[in-house]
């Protein structure tokens, strides 16, 4: 069974789908972080160097968004963005 097939099968369960959808903001942010790093042509080690930290810290930052174990601070996200030559924007979007 492929990953896509497993995901499709799992998402047929209401509880799984609800939990998966609840993680969308984290998945979306992770996609943005990874895309920005890729666009900047930087490795995790290079980002870490620019942030004044070690590569494992960047690995933890990027993986924390999918693990739910830790939410990075706005300050950390701003430093990450600056290391990539970007700026961080946070906005609230109405549910209506």
PDB file with one MODEL, atoms N, CA, C and O in Angstrom:
MODEL        1
ATOM      1  N   UNK A   1       0.855  -1.177   0.000  1.00  0.00           N
ATOM      2  CA  UNK A   1       0.000   0.000   0.000  1.00  0.00           C
ATOM      3  C   UNK A   1       0.898   1.237   0.000  1.00  0.00           C
ATOM      4  O   UNK A   1       1.847   1.323   0.779  1.00  0.00           O
ATOM      5  N   UNK A   2       0.594   2.180  -0.869  1.00  0.00           N
ATOM      6  CA  UNK A   2       1.382   3.413  -0.942  1.00  0.00           C
ATOM      7  C   UNK A   2       0.934   4.383   0.152  1.00  0.00           C
ATOM      8  O   UNK A   2      -0.112   4.204   0.777  1.00  0.00           O
ATOM      9  N   UNK A   3       1.743   5.402   0.362  1.00  0.00           N
ATOM     10  CA  UNK A   3       1.398   6.435   1.348  1.00  0.00           C
ATOM     11  C   UNK A   3       0.067   7.090   0.991  1.00  0.00           C
ATOM     12  O   UNK A   3      -0.783   7.292   1.858  1.00  0.00           O
ATOM     13  N   UNK A   4      -0.111   7.418  -0.276  1.00  0.00           N
ATOM     14  CA  UNK A   4      -1.352   8.066  -0.718  1.00  0.00           C
ATOM     15  C   UNK A   4      -2.572   7.188  -0.458  1.00  0.00           C
ATOM     16  O   UNK A   4      -3.619   7.672  -0.028  1.00  0.00           O
ATOM     17  N   UNK A   5      -2.426   5.900  -0.723  1.00  0.00           N
ATOM     18  CA  UNK A   5      -3.533   4.971  -0.494  1.00  0.00           C
ATOM     19  C   UNK A   5      -3.845   4.853   0.999  1.00  0.00           C
ATOM     20  O   UNK A   5      -5.009   4.832   1.397  1.00  0.00           O
ATOM     21  N   UNK A   6      -2.807   4.777   1.809  1.00  0.00           N
ATOM     22  CA  UNK A   6      -2.993   4.699   3.255  1.00  0.00           C
ATOM     23  C   UNK A   6      -3.674   5.962   3.785  1.00  0.00           C
ATOM     24  O   UNK A   6      -4.590   5.890   4.604  1.00  0.00           O
ATOM     25  N   UNK A   7      -3.216   7.108   3.312  1.00  0.00           N
ATOM     26  CA  UNK A   7      -3.806   8.387   3.733  1.00  0.00           C
ATOM     27  C   UNK A   7      -5.278   8.451   3.338  1.00  0.00           C
ATOM     28  O   UNK A   7      -6.129   8.821   4.148  1.00  0.00           O
ATOM     29  N   UNK A   8      -5.571   8.092   2.106  1.00  0.00           N
ATOM     30  CA  UNK A   8      -6.953   8.116   1.618  1.00  0.00           C
ATOM     31  C   UNK A   8      -7.845   7.205   2.467  1.00  0.00           C
ATOM     32  O   UNK A   8      -8.963   7.574   2.828  1.00  0.00           O
ATOM     33  N   UNK A   9      -7.338   6.017   2.776  1.00  0.00           N
ATOM     34  CA  UNK A   9      -8.105   5.057   3.584  1.00  0.00           C
ATOM     35  C   UNK A   9      -8.316   5.603   4.999  1.00  0.00           C
ATOM     36  O   UNK A   9      -9.418   5.520   5.542  1.00  0.00           O
ATOM     37  N   UNK A  10      -7.270   6.154   5.586  1.00  0.00           N
ATOM     38  CA  UNK A  10      -7.366   6.686   6.947  1.00  0.00           C
ATOM     39  C   UNK A  10      -8.336   7.859   7.021  1.00  0.00           C
ATOM     40  O   UNK A  10      -9.087   7.984   7.988  1.00  0.00           O
ATOM     41  N   UNK A  11      -8.323   8.711   6.011  1.00  0.00           N
ATOM     42  CA  UNK A  11      -9.185   9.898   6.022  1.00  0.00           C
ATOM     43  C   UNK A  11     -10.661   9.568   5.821  1.00  0.00           C
ATOM     44  O   UNK A  11     -11.509  10.452   5.940  1.00  0.00           O
ATOM     45  N   UNK A  12     -10.976   8.328   5.522  1.00  0.00           N
ATOM     46  CA  UNK A  12     -12.373   7.916   5.436  1.00  0.00           C
ATOM     47  C   UNK A  12     -12.989   7.784   6.825  1.00  0.00           C
ATOM     48  O   UNK A  12     -14.211   7.769   6.971  1.00  0.00           O
ATOM     49  N   UNK A  13     -12.135   7.689   7.842  1.00  0.00           N
ATOM     50  CA  UNK A  13     -12.612   7.615   9.228  1.00  0.00           C
ATOM     51  C   UNK A  13     -12.832   9.037   9.737  1.00  0.00           C
ATOM     52  O   UNK A  13     -11.934   9.876   9.656  1.00  0.00           O
ATOM     53  N   UNK A  14     -14.029   9.307  10.263  1.00  0.00           N
ATOM     54  CA  UNK A  14     -14.395  10.662  10.666  1.00  0.00           C
ATOM     55  C   UNK A  14     -13.446  11.274  11.684  1.00  0.00           C
ATOM     56  O   UNK A  14     -13.068  12.437  11.550  1.00  0.00           O
ATOM     57  N   UNK A  15     -13.050  10.506  12.709  1.00  0.00           N
ATOM     58  CA  UNK A  15     -12.158  11.041  13.742  1.00  0.00           C
ATOM     59  C   UNK A  15     -10.783  11.378  13.171  1.00  0.00           C
ATOM     60  O   UNK A  15     -10.193  12.403  13.513  1.00  0.00           O
ATOM     61  N   UNK A  16     -10.290  10.521  12.314  1.00  0.00           N
ATOM     62  CA  UNK A  16      -8.985  10.758  11.695  1.00  0.00           C
ATOM     63  C   UNK A  16      -9.050  12.009  10.825  1.00  0.00           C
ATOM     64  O   UNK A  16      -8.154  12.852  10.865  1.00  0.00           O
ATOM     65  N   UNK A  17     -10.105  12.118  10.047  1.00  0.00           N
ATOM     66  CA  UNK A  17     -10.251  13.274   9.160  1.00  0.00           C
ATOM     67  C   UNK A  17     -10.348  14.566   9.968  1.00  0.00           C
ATOM     68  O   UNK A  17      -9.753  15.577   9.594  1.00  0.00           O
ATOM     69  N   UNK A  18     -11.089  14.538  11.065  1.00  0.00           N
ATOM     70  CA  UNK A  18     -11.233  15.729  11.904  1.00  0.00           C
ATOM     71  C   UNK A  18      -9.883  16.158  12.468  1.00  0.00           C
ATOM     72  O   UNK A  18      -9.544  17.341  12.431  1.00  0.00           O
ATOM     73  N   UNK A  19      -9.113  15.207  12.990  1.00  0.00           N
ATOM     74  CA  UNK A  19      -7.789  15.514  13.544  1.00  0.00           C
ATOM     75  C   UNK A  19      -6.838  16.010  12.455  1.00  0.00           C
ATOM     76  O   UNK A  19      -6.066  16.944  12.672  1.00  0.00           O
ATOM     77  N   UNK A  20      -6.901  15.384  11.302  1.00  0.00           N
ATOM     78  CA  UNK A  20      -6.053  15.782  10.175  1.00  0.00           C
ATOM     79  C   UNK A  20      -6.363  17.218   9.763  1.00  0.00           C
ATOM     80  O   UNK A  20      -5.452  18.019   9.553  1.00  0.00           O
ATOM     81  N   UNK A  21      -7.627  17.536   9.649  1.00  0.00           N
ATOM     82  CA  UNK A  21      -8.027  18.881   9.249  1.00  0.00           C
ATOM     83  C   UNK A  21      -7.653  19.919  10.308  1.00  0.00           C
ATOM     84  O   UNK A  21      -7.368  21.069   9.975  1.00  0.00           O
ATOM     85  N   UNK A  22      -7.653  19.522  11.567  1.00  0.00           N
ATOM     86  CA  UNK A  22      -7.275  20.437  12.642  1.00  0.00           C
ATOM     87  C   UNK A  22      -5.789  20.814  12.552  1.00  0.00           C
ATOM     88  O   UNK A  22      -5.380  21.862  13.051  1.00  0.00           O
ATOM     89  N   UNK A  23      -4.997  19.964  11.920  1.00  0.00           N
ATOM     90  CA  UNK A  23      -3.565  20.232  11.779  1.00  0.00           C
ATOM     91  C   UNK A  23      -3.228  21.069  10.537  1.00  0.00           C
ATOM     92  O   UNK A  23      -2.058  21.375  10.308  1.00  0.00           O
ATOM     93  N   UNK A  24      -4.205  21.433   9.755  1.00  0.00           N
ATOM     94  CA  UNK A  24      -3.941  22.147   8.506  1.00  0.00           C
ATOM     95  C   UNK A  24      -3.126  23.425   8.701  1.00  0.00           C
ATOM     96  O   UNK A  24      -2.221  23.667   7.902  1.00  0.00           O
ATOM     97  N   UNK A  25      -3.387  24.256   9.710  1.00  0.00           N
ATOM     98  CA  UNK A  25      -2.552  25.460   9.864  1.00  0.00           C
ATOM     99  C   UNK A  25      -1.062  25.124  10.041  1.00  0.00           C
ATOM    100  O   UNK A  25      -0.201  25.804   9.482  1.00  0.00           O
ATOM    101  N   UNK A  26      -0.766  24.082  10.814  1.00  0.00           N
ATOM    102  CA  UNK A  26       0.624  23.685  11.004  1.00  0.00           C
ATOM    103  C   UNK A  26       1.233  23.149   9.713  1.00  0.00           C
ATOM    104  O   UNK A  26       2.367  23.484   9.370  1.00  0.00           O
ATOM    105  N   UNK A  27       0.472  22.309   8.993  1.00  0.00           N
ATOM    106  CA  UNK A  27       0.965  21.773   7.729  1.00  0.00           C
ATOM    107  C   UNK A  27       1.204  22.900   6.716  1.00  0.00           C
ATOM    108  O   UNK A  27       2.189  22.891   5.979  1.00  0.00           O
ATOM    109  N   UNK A  28       0.295  23.854   6.697  1.00  0.00           N
ATOM    110  CA  UNK A  28       0.422  24.980   5.778  1.00  0.00           C
ATOM    111  C   UNK A  28       1.674  25.796   6.087  1.00  0.00           C
ATOM    112  O   UNK A  28       2.421  26.160   5.179  1.00  0.00           O
ATOM    113  N   UNK A  29       1.900  26.080   7.363  1.00  0.00           N
ATOM    114  CA  UNK A  29       3.091  26.831   7.749  1.00  0.00           C
ATOM    115  C   UNK A  29       4.350  26.041   7.419  1.00  0.00           C
ATOM    116  O   UNK A  29       5.325  26.609   6.928  1.00  0.00           O
ATOM    117  N   UNK A  30       4.340  24.748   7.682  1.00  0.00           N
ATOM    118  CA  UNK A  30       5.503  23.925   7.359  1.00  0.00           C
ATOM    119  C   UNK A  30       5.799  23.966   5.861  1.00  0.00           C
ATOM    120  O   UNK A  30       6.954  24.103   5.460  1.00  0.00           O
ATOM    121  N   UNK A  31       4.762  23.847   5.035  1.00  0.00           N
ATOM    122  CA  UNK A  31       4.961  23.916   3.579  1.00  0.00           C
ATOM    123  C   UNK A  31       5.595  25.250   3.190  1.00  0.00           C
ATOM    124  O   UNK A  31       6.491  25.296   2.347  1.00  0.00           O
ATOM    125  N   UNK A  32       5.123  26.336   3.809  1.00  0.00           N
ATOM    126  CA  UNK A  32       5.683  27.660   3.518  1.00  0.00           C
ATOM    127  C   UNK A  32       7.146  27.753   3.940  1.00  0.00           C
ATOM    128  O   UNK A  32       7.974  28.277   3.195  1.00  0.00           O
ATOM    129  N   UNK A  33       7.470  27.247   5.133  1.00  0.00           N
ATOM    130  CA  UNK A  33       8.848  27.296   5.613  1.00  0.00           C
ATOM    131  C   UNK A  33       9.770  26.515   4.679  1.00  0.00           C
ATOM    132  O   UNK A  33      10.821  27.009   4.270  1.00  0.00           O
ATOM    133  N   UNK A  34       9.365  25.300   4.351  1.00  0.00           N
ATOM    134  CA  UNK A  34      10.200  24.462   3.493  1.00  0.00           C
ATOM    135  C   UNK A  34      10.342  25.047   2.091  1.00  0.00           C
ATOM    136  O   UNK A  34      11.420  24.987   1.500  1.00  0.00           O
ATOM    137  N   UNK A  35       9.265  25.611   1.558  1.00  0.00           N
ATOM    138  CA  UNK A  35       9.318  26.214   0.226  1.00  0.00           C
ATOM    139  C   UNK A  35      10.221  27.445   0.235  1.00  0.00           C
ATOM    140  O   UNK A  35      10.995  27.652  -0.700  1.00  0.00           O
ATOM    141  N   UNK A  36      10.128  28.256   1.274  1.00  0.00           N
ATOM    142  CA  UNK A  36      10.972  29.444   1.368  1.00  0.00           C
ATOM    143  C   UNK A  36      12.443  29.059   1.485  1.00  0.00           C
ATOM    144  O   UNK A  36      13.302  29.691   0.871  1.00  0.00           O
ATOM    145  N   UNK A  37      12.734  28.020   2.273  1.00  0.00           N
ATOM    146  CA  UNK A  37      14.121  27.564   2.411  1.00  0.00           C
ATOM    147  C   UNK A  37      14.638  27.030   1.080  1.00  0.00           C
ATOM    148  O   UNK A  37      15.775  27.297   0.692  1.00  0.00           O
ATOM    149  N   UNK A  38      13.786  26.269   0.384  1.00  0.00           N
ATOM    150  CA  UNK A  38      14.171  25.742  -0.922  1.00  0.00           C
ATOM    151  C   UNK A  38      14.400  26.890  -1.915  1.00  0.00           C
ATOM    152  O   UNK A  38      15.376  26.879  -2.665  1.00  0.00           O
ATOM    153  N   UNK A  39      13.509  27.865  -1.916  1.00  0.00           N
ATOM    154  CA  UNK A  39      13.645  29.009  -2.821  1.00  0.00           C
ATOM    155  C   UNK A  39      14.925  29.791  -2.539  1.00  0.00           C
ATOM    156  O   UNK A  39      15.547  30.328  -3.456  1.00  0.00           O
ATOM    157  N   UNK A  40      15.313  29.852  -1.262  1.00  0.00           N
ATOM    158  CA  UNK A  40      16.542  30.548  -0.881  1.00  0.00           C
ATOM    159  C   UNK A  40      17.776  29.703  -1.195  1.00  0.00           C
ATOM    160  O   UNK A  40      18.901  30.201  -1.157  1.00  0.00           O
ATOM    161  N   UNK A  41      17.562  28.421  -1.506  1.00  0.00           N
ATOM    162  CA  UNK A  41      18.666  27.534  -1.835  1.00  0.00           C
ATOM    163  C   UNK A  41      19.559  27.226  -0.641  1.00  0.00           C
ATOM    164  O   UNK A  41      20.767  27.039  -0.787  1.00  0.00           O
ATOM    165  N   UNK A  42      18.949  27.176   0.549  1.00  0.00           N
ATOM    166  CA  UNK A  42      19.712  26.965   1.775  1.00  0.00           C
ATOM    167  C   UNK A  42      19.415  25.611   2.405  1.00  0.00           C
ATOM    168  O   UNK A  42      18.292  25.111   2.349  1.00  0.00           O
ATOM    169  N   UNK A  43      20.444  25.037   3.003  1.00  0.00           N
ATOM    170  CA  UNK A  43      20.275  23.816   3.785  1.00  0.00           C
ATOM    171  C   UNK A  43      19.866  24.203   5.197  1.00  0.00           C
ATOM    172  O   UNK A  43      19.917  25.376   5.568  1.00  0.00           O
ATOM    173  N   UNK A  44      19.460  23.215   5.979  1.00  0.00           N
ATOM    174  CA  UNK A  44      19.140  23.484   7.382  1.00  0.00           C
ATOM    175  C   UNK A  44      20.361  24.028   8.109  1.00  0.00           C
ATOM    176  O   UNK A  44      20.239  24.919   8.949  1.00  0.00           O
ATOM    177  N   UNK A  45      21.530  23.502   7.793  1.00  0.00           N
ATOM    178  CA  UNK A  45      22.765  23.958   8.440  1.00  0.00           C
ATOM    179  C   UNK A  45      23.050  25.422   8.110  1.00  0.00           C
ATOM    180  O   UNK A  45      23.486  26.184   8.972  1.00  0.00           O
ATOM    181  N   UNK A  46      22.803  25.807   6.870  1.00  0.00           N
ATOM    182  CA  UNK A  46      23.034  27.205   6.481  1.00  0.00           C
ATOM    183  C   UNK A  46      22.055  28.147   7.164  1.00  0.00           C
ATOM    184  O   UNK A  46      22.431  29.241   7.586  1.00  0.00           O
ATOM    185  N   UNK A  47      20.795  27.725   7.274  1.00  0.00           N
ATOM    186  CA  UNK A  47      19.800  28.531   7.989  1.00  0.00           C
ATOM    187  C   UNK A  47      20.207  28.654   9.453  1.00  0.00           C
ATOM    188  O   UNK A  47      20.148  29.738  10.035  1.00  0.00           O
ATOM    189  N   UNK A  48      20.616  27.544  10.035  1.00  0.00           N
ATOM    190  CA  UNK A  48      21.041  27.551  11.438  1.00  0.00           C
ATOM    191  C   UNK A  48      22.192  28.519  11.651  1.00  0.00           C
ATOM    192  O   UNK A  48      22.192  29.282  12.616  1.00  0.00           O
ATOM    193  N   UNK A  49      23.167  28.492  10.763  1.00  0.00           N
ATOM    194  CA  UNK A  49      24.311  29.386  10.877  1.00  0.00           C
ATOM    195  C   UNK A  49      23.863  30.848  10.839  1.00  0.00           C
ATOM    196  O   UNK A  49      24.342  31.669  11.621  1.00  0.00           O
ATOM    197  N   UNK A  50      22.954  31.162   9.937  1.00  0.00           N
ATOM    198  CA  UNK A  50      22.449  32.531   9.829  1.00  0.00           C
ATOM    199  C   UNK A  50      21.645  32.947  11.059  1.00  0.00           C
ATOM    200  O   UNK A  50      21.575  34.129  11.395  1.00  0.00           O
ATOM    201  N   UNK A  51      21.038  31.960  11.728  1.00  0.00           N
ATOM    202  CA  UNK A  51      20.251  32.248  12.936  1.00  0.00           C
ATOM    203  C   UNK A  51      21.104  32.203  14.199  1.00  0.00           C
ATOM    204  O   UNK A  51      20.632  32.548  15.282  1.00  0.00           O
ATOM    205  N   UNK A  52      22.352  31.782  14.063  1.00  0.00           N
ATOM    206  CA  UNK A  52      23.220  31.674  15.223  1.00  0.00           C
ATOM    207  C   UNK A  52      22.897  30.475  16.097  1.00  0.00           C
ATOM    208  O   UNK A  52      23.017  30.532  17.321  1.00  0.00           O
ATOM    209  N   UNK A  53      22.483  29.384  15.451  1.00  0.00           N
ATOM    210  CA  UNK A  53      22.145  28.167  16.183  1.00  0.00           C
ATOM    211  C   UNK A  53      22.748  26.972  15.457  1.00  0.00           C
ATOM    212  O   UNK A  53      23.558  27.145  14.547  1.00  0.00           O
ATOM    213  N   UNK A  54      22.368  25.783  15.843  1.00  0.00           N
ATOM    214  CA  UNK A  54      22.885  24.546  15.232  1.00  0.00           C
ATOM    215  C   UNK A  54      21.817  23.915  14.336  1.00  0.00           C
ATOM    216  O   UNK A  54      20.623  24.145  14.525  1.00  0.00           O
ATOM    217  N   UNK A  55      22.254  23.129  13.372  1.00  0.00           N
ATOM    218  CA  UNK A  55      21.345  22.479  12.421  1.00  0.00           C
ATOM    219  C   UNK A  55      20.251  21.647  13.098  1.00  0.00           C
ATOM    220  O   UNK A  55      19.109  21.685  12.640  1.00  0.00           O
ATOM    221  N   UNK A  56      20.550  20.892  14.176  1.00  0.00           N
ATOM    222  CA  UNK A  56      19.474  20.119  14.810  1.00  0.00           C
ATOM    223  C   UNK A  56      18.315  21.003  15.320  1.00  0.00           C
ATOM    224  O   UNK A  56      17.174  20.548  15.402  1.00  0.00           O
ATOM    225  N   UNK A  57      18.616  22.247  15.655  1.00  0.00           N
ATOM    226  CA  UNK A  57      17.545  23.155  16.088  1.00  0.00           C
ATOM    227  C   UNK A  57      16.594  23.461  14.947  1.00  0.00           C
ATOM    228  O   UNK A  57      15.390  23.605  15.159  1.00  0.00           O
ATOM    229  N   UNK A  58      17.129  23.559  13.738  1.00  0.00           N
ATOM    230  CA  UNK A  58      16.283  23.817  12.570  1.00  0.00           C
ATOM    231  C   UNK A  58      15.468  22.572  12.233  1.00  0.00           C
ATOM    232  O   UNK A  58      14.300  22.668  11.856  1.00  0.00           O
ATOM    233  N   UNK A  59      16.089  21.416  12.370  1.00  0.00           N
ATOM    234  CA  UNK A  59      15.362  20.156  12.165  1.00  0.00           C
ATOM    235  C   UNK A  59      14.202  20.071  13.142  1.00  0.00           C
ATOM    236  O   UNK A  59      13.089  19.716  12.752  1.00  0.00           O
ATOM    237  N   UNK A  60      14.447  20.394  14.416  1.00  0.00           N
ATOM    238  CA  UNK A  60      13.379  20.367  15.427  1.00  0.00           C
ATOM    239  C   UNK A  60      12.296  21.384  15.101  1.00  0.00           C
ATOM    240  O   UNK A  60      11.107  21.095  15.238  1.00  0.00           O
ATOM    241  N   UNK A  61      12.704  22.581  14.668  1.00  0.00           N
ATOM    242  CA  UNK A  61      11.733  23.622  14.316  1.00  0.00           C
ATOM    243  C   UNK A  61      10.827  23.137  13.200  1.00  0.00           C
ATOM    244  O   UNK A  61       9.604  23.218  13.309  1.00  0.00           O
ATOM    245  N   UNK A  62      11.418  22.634  12.134  1.00  0.00           N
ATOM    246  CA  UNK A  62      10.616  22.207  10.990  1.00  0.00           C
ATOM    247  C   UNK A  62       9.758  20.991  11.326  1.00  0.00           C
ATOM    248  O   UNK A  62       8.620  20.897  10.866  1.00  0.00           O
ATOM    249  N   UNK A  63      10.278  20.066  12.115  1.00  0.00           N
ATOM    250  CA  UNK A  63       9.500  18.874  12.449  1.00  0.00           C
ATOM    251  C   UNK A  63       8.463  19.143  13.535  1.00  0.00           C
ATOM    252  O   UNK A  63       7.470  18.422  13.635  1.00  0.00           O
ATOM    253  N   UNK A  64       8.684  20.164  14.342  1.00  0.00           N
ATOM    254  CA  UNK A  64       7.740  20.461  15.427  1.00  0.00           C
ATOM    255  C   UNK A  64       6.361  20.820  14.902  1.00  0.00           C
ATOM    256  O   UNK A  64       5.359  20.624  15.590  1.00  0.00           O
ATOM    257  N   UNK A  65       6.307  21.338  13.701  1.00  0.00           N
ATOM    258  CA  UNK A  65       5.026  21.751  13.142  1.00  0.00           C
ATOM    259  C   UNK A  65       4.137  20.582  12.779  1.00  0.00           C
ATOM    260  O   UNK A  65       2.922  20.740  12.657  1.00  0.00           O
ATOM    261  N   UNK A  66       4.719  19.418  12.606  1.00  0.00           N
ATOM    262  CA  UNK A  66       3.908  18.244  12.290  1.00  0.00           C
ATOM    263  C   UNK A  66       3.757  17.306  13.472  1.00  0.00           C
ATOM    264  O   UNK A  66       2.888  16.434  13.474  1.00  0.00           O
ATOM    265  N   UNK A  67       4.593  17.482  14.465  1.00  0.00           N
ATOM    266  CA  UNK A  67       4.528  16.570  15.612  1.00  0.00           C
ATOM    267  C   UNK A  67       3.527  17.037  16.655  1.00  0.00           C
ATOM    268  O   UNK A  67       3.002  16.225  17.417  1.00  0.00           O
ATOM    269  N   UNK A  68       3.257  18.342  16.699  1.00  0.00           N
ATOM    270  CA  UNK A  68       2.359  18.882  17.702  1.00  0.00           C
ATOM    271  C   UNK A  68       2.969  18.933  19.088  1.00  0.00           C
ATOM    272  O   UNK A  68       2.286  19.278  20.053  1.00  0.00           O
ATOM    273  N   UNK A  69       4.255  18.593  19.204  1.00  0.00           N
ATOM    274  CA  UNK A  69       4.907  18.566  20.507  1.00  0.00           C
ATOM    275  C   UNK A  69       5.347  19.948  20.963  1.00  0.00           C
ATOM    276  O   UNK A  69       5.467  20.199  22.162  1.00  0.00           O
ATOM    277  N   UNK A  70       5.585  20.833  20.025  1.00  0.00           N
ATOM    278  CA  UNK A  70       6.116  22.144  20.363  1.00  0.00           C
ATOM    279  C   UNK A  70       5.647  23.142  19.319  1.00  0.00           C
ATOM    280  O   UNK A  70       5.649  22.849  18.124  1.00  0.00           O
ATOM    281  N   UNK A  71       5.252  24.300  19.766  1.00  0.00           N
ATOM    282  CA  UNK A  71       4.900  25.376  18.845  1.00  0.00           C
ATOM    283  C   UNK A  71       6.002  26.423  18.902  1.00  0.00           C
ATOM    284  O   UNK A  71       6.269  26.980  19.967  1.00  0.00           O
ATOM    285  N   UNK A  72       6.643  26.698  17.774  1.00  0.00           N
ATOM    286  CA  UNK A  72       7.726  27.680  17.786  1.00  0.00           C
ATOM    287  C   UNK A  72       7.197  29.068  18.133  1.00  0.00           C
ATOM    288  O   UNK A  72       6.052  29.403  17.828  1.00  0.00           O
ATOM    289  N   UNK A  73       8.032  29.857  18.763  1.00  0.00           N
ATOM    290  CA  UNK A  73       7.641  31.215  19.129  1.00  0.00           C
ATOM    291  C   UNK A  73       7.639  32.105  17.891  1.00  0.00           C
ATOM    292  O   UNK A  73       8.259  31.782  16.878  1.00  0.00           O
ATOM    293  N   UNK A  74       6.947  33.209  17.985  1.00  0.00           N
ATOM    294  CA  UNK A  74       6.940  34.178  16.888  1.00  0.00           C
ATOM    295  C   UNK A  74       8.352  34.701  16.664  1.00  0.00           C
ATOM    296  O   UNK A  74       8.761  34.920  15.524  1.00  0.00           O
ATOM    297  N   UNK A  75       9.095  34.902  17.742  1.00  0.00           N
ATOM    298  CA  UNK A  75      10.478  35.372  17.620  1.00  0.00           C
ATOM    299  C   UNK A  75      11.316  34.394  16.808  1.00  0.00           C
ATOM    300  O   UNK A  75      12.087  34.811  15.944  1.00  0.00           O
ATOM    301  N   UNK A  76      11.176  33.105  17.075  1.00  0.00           N
ATOM    302  CA  UNK A  76      11.922  32.090  16.329  1.00  0.00           C
ATOM    303  C   UNK A  76      11.515  32.085  14.865  1.00  0.00           C
ATOM    304  O   UNK A  76      12.369  32.008  13.982  1.00  0.00           O
ATOM    305  N   UNK A  77      10.218  32.166  14.602  1.00  0.00           N
ATOM    306  CA  UNK A  77       9.751  32.190  13.211  1.00  0.00           C
ATOM    307  C   UNK A  77      10.258  33.431  12.482  1.00  0.00           C
ATOM    308  O   UNK A  77      10.586  33.365  11.298  1.00  0.00           O
ATOM    309  N   UNK A  78      10.326  34.572  13.192  1.00  0.00           N
ATOM    310  CA  UNK A  78      10.863  35.797  12.583  1.00  0.00           C
ATOM    311  C   UNK A  78      12.346  35.625  12.237  1.00  0.00           C
ATOM    312  O   UNK A  78      12.786  36.041  11.166  1.00  0.00           O
ATOM    313  N   UNK A  79      13.107  35.017  13.136  1.00  0.00           N
ATOM    314  CA  UNK A  79      14.530  34.780  12.875  1.00  0.00           C
ATOM    315  C   UNK A  79      14.705  33.844  11.685  1.00  0.00           C
ATOM    316  O   UNK A  79      15.573  34.063  10.840  1.00  0.00           O
ATOM    317  N   UNK A  80      13.888  32.813  11.621  1.00  0.00           N
ATOM    318  CA  UNK A  80      13.937  31.866  10.506  1.00  0.00           C
ATOM    319  C   UNK A  80      13.662  32.609   9.198  1.00  0.00           C
ATOM    320  O   UNK A  80      14.394  32.456   8.220  1.00  0.00           O
ATOM    321  N   UNK A  81      12.609  33.407   9.195  1.00  0.00           N
ATOM    322  CA  UNK A  81      12.250  34.167   7.998  1.00  0.00           C
ATOM    323  C   UNK A  81      13.389  35.101   7.586  1.00  0.00           C
ATOM    324  O   UNK A  81      13.742  35.174   6.409  1.00  0.00           O
ATOM    325  N   UNK A  82      13.954  35.805   8.548  1.00  0.00           N
ATOM    326  CA  UNK A  82      15.047  36.731   8.247  1.00  0.00           C
ATOM    327  C   UNK A  82      16.255  35.997   7.688  1.00  0.00           C
ATOM    328  O   UNK A  82      16.934  36.512   6.800  1.00  0.00           O
ATOM    329  N   UNK A  83      16.531  34.805   8.196  1.00  0.00           N
ATOM    330  CA  UNK A  83      17.652  34.003   7.698  1.00  0.00           C
ATOM    331  C   UNK A  83      17.463  33.634   6.236  1.00  0.00           C
ATOM    332  O   UNK A  83      18.435  33.390   5.520  1.00  0.00           O
ATOM    333  N   UNK A  84      16.208  33.592   5.793  1.00  0.00           N
ATOM    334  CA  UNK A  84      15.889  33.254   4.407  1.00  0.00           C
ATOM    335  C   UNK A  84      15.722  34.483   3.526  1.00  0.00           C
ATOM    336  O   UNK A  84      15.450  34.364   2.331  1.00  0.00           O
ATOM    337  N   UNK A  85      15.884  35.665   4.117  1.00  0.00           N
ATOM    338  CA  UNK A  85      15.673  36.896   3.358  1.00  0.00           C
ATOM    339  C   UNK A  85      14.201  37.209   3.190  1.00  0.00           C
ATOM    340  O   UNK A  85      13.801  37.846   2.216  1.00  0.00           O
ATOM    341  N   UNK A  86      13.392  36.758   4.145  1.00  0.00           N
ATOM    342  CA  UNK A  86      11.944  36.972   4.109  1.00  0.00           C
ATOM    343  C   UNK A  86      11.516  37.737   5.358  1.00  0.00           C
ATOM    344  O   UNK A  86      12.330  38.021   6.237  1.00  0.00           O
ATOM    345  N   UNK A  87      10.241  38.063   5.421  1.00  0.00           N
ATOM    346  CA  UNK A  87       9.668  38.614   6.637  1.00  0.00           C
ATOM    347  C   UNK A  87       8.459  37.761   7.004  1.00  0.00           C
ATOM    348  O   UNK A  87       7.827  37.156   6.138  1.00  0.00           O
ATOM    349  N   UNK A  88       8.155  37.721   8.267  1.00  0.00           N
ATOM    350  CA  UNK A  88       7.037  36.931   8.758  1.00  0.00           C
ATOM    351  C   UNK A  88       5.794  37.796   8.783  1.00  0.00           C
ATOM    352  O   UNK A  88       5.821  38.915   9.296  1.00  0.00           O
ATOM    353  N   UNK A  89       4.700  37.283   8.231  1.00  0.00           N
ATOM    354  CA  UNK A  89       3.394  37.948   8.295  1.00  0.00           C
ATOM    355  C   UNK A  89       2.429  37.001   8.968  1.00  0.00           C
ATOM    356  O   UNK A  89       2.346  35.823   8.618  1.00  0.00           O
ATOM    357  N   UNK A  90       1.699  37.524   9.937  1.00  0.00           N
ATOM    358  CA  UNK A  90       0.677  36.738  10.631  1.00  0.00           C
ATOM    359  C   UNK A  90      -0.622  37.505  10.505  1.00  0.00           C
ATOM    360  O   UNK A  90      -0.662  38.714  10.733  1.00  0.00           O
ATOM    361  N   UNK A  91      -1.689  36.802  10.143  1.00  0.00           N
ATOM    362  CA  UNK A  91      -2.965  37.497  10.005  1.00  0.00           C
ATOM    363  C   UNK A  91      -4.097  36.588  10.469  1.00  0.00           C
ATOM    364  O   UNK A  91      -3.982  35.363  10.447  1.00  0.00           O
ATOM    365  N   UNK A  92      -5.158  37.196  10.875  1.00  0.00           N
ATOM    366  CA  UNK A  92      -6.370  36.474  11.259  1.00  0.00           C
ATOM    367  C   UNK A  92      -7.338  36.535  10.083  1.00  0.00           C
ATOM    368  O   UNK A  92      -7.490  37.573   9.440  1.00  0.00           O
ATOM    369  N   UNK A  93      -7.983  35.415   9.815  1.00  0.00           N
ATOM    370  CA  UNK A  93      -8.912  35.310   8.708  1.00  0.00           C
ATOM    371  C   UNK A  93     -10.269  34.920   9.249  1.00  0.00           C
ATOM    372  O   UNK A  93     -10.390  33.940   9.985  1.00  0.00           O
ATOM    373  N   UNK A  94     -11.275  35.665   8.898  1.00  0.00           N
ATOM    374  CA  UNK A  94     -12.632  35.408   9.384  1.00  0.00           C
ATOM    375  C   UNK A  94     -13.135  34.056   8.885  1.00  0.00           C
ATOM    376  O   UNK A  94     -12.836  33.643   7.764  1.00  0.00           O
ATOM    377  N   UNK A  95     -13.904  33.374   9.737  1.00  0.00           N
ATOM    378  CA  UNK A  95     -14.501  32.100   9.347  1.00  0.00           C
ATOM    379  C   UNK A  95     -15.751  32.282   8.502  1.00  0.00           C
ATOM    380  O   UNK A  95     -16.298  31.308   7.984  1.00  0.00           O
ATOM    381  N   UNK A  96     -16.197  33.495   8.361  1.00  0.00           N
ATOM    382  CA  UNK A  96     -17.436  33.745   7.615  1.00  0.00           C
ATOM    383  C   UNK A  96     -17.188  33.964   6.152  1.00  0.00           C
ATOM    384  O   UNK A  96     -18.131  34.186   5.393  1.00  0.00           O
TER     385      UNK A  96
ENDMDL
END
